[in-house]
Amino acid sequence: MMVARLSAIVPIGVLLALVTTSVFAVPPPTPPALPSSPVSIGGVLQVLFGLAVVLGTVAGAAWLLKRLAPGQIAAGGAIKLIGGIAVGPKERVVVVEVGDTWVVVGVAPGQVNALHHLPRLETFQGSKPTADDQRFASWLKDVMKRRGMGTGSS
């Protein structure tokens, strides 16, 4: 008899344990509400302003370095380019003014050679060749022919 009572009480006890745990259970907490948009206009403007400041600083530093480059300050305008002409795909003949002298320079990849020195001309006569110009032209043609650079036709 005792066994029959115990078998009737055990299912009732299990049922009671299940019911009481669900009654006393705490509901889960609700997560906090998020703002409608995580990106605000103020944040975007702040990032854009910072980007503009950084880019402006880089551009200003580049301009300042270009203006105050050591090579340009040392030259001081003592050398001027008068003119030049291409004599090949990568070769040029250039006239450079240094002080009161014009220097005719041959420029090629990897080398620069002084070809001739002339006194500074006050007026440049580009269309009317003088005797000195003719003499220099023939000298230049001879040098180019000896080095294998000229075609010999003029």
Residue pairs with C-beta under 8 A, 6 or more apart in sequence:
78 98
78 99
79 96
79 97
79 98
80 96
80 97
81 94
81 95
81 96
81 97
82 95
82 96
82 97
82 102
82 124
83 94
83 95
84 92
84 93
84 94
84 95
84 107
85 92
85 93
86 92
87 93
87 144
87 149
88 108
88 149
90 108
90 109
91 106
91 107
91 108
91 149
92 106
92 107
92 108
93 104
93 105
93 106
93 107
93 115
93 140
94 104
94 105
94 106
94 107
95 102
95 103
95 104
95 105
96 102
96 103
96 105
97 103
97 120
99 120
100 119
100 120
101 117
101 118
101 119
101 120
102 117
102 118
102 119
102 120
102 121
103 114
103 116
103 117
103 118
104 114
104 115
104 116
104 117
104 118
104 136
104 140
105 112
105 113
105 114
105 115
106 112
106 113
106 115
115 140
115 143
116 136
116 139
116 140
118 132
118 136
125 133
129 137
141 150
141 152
141 154
144 150
145 152
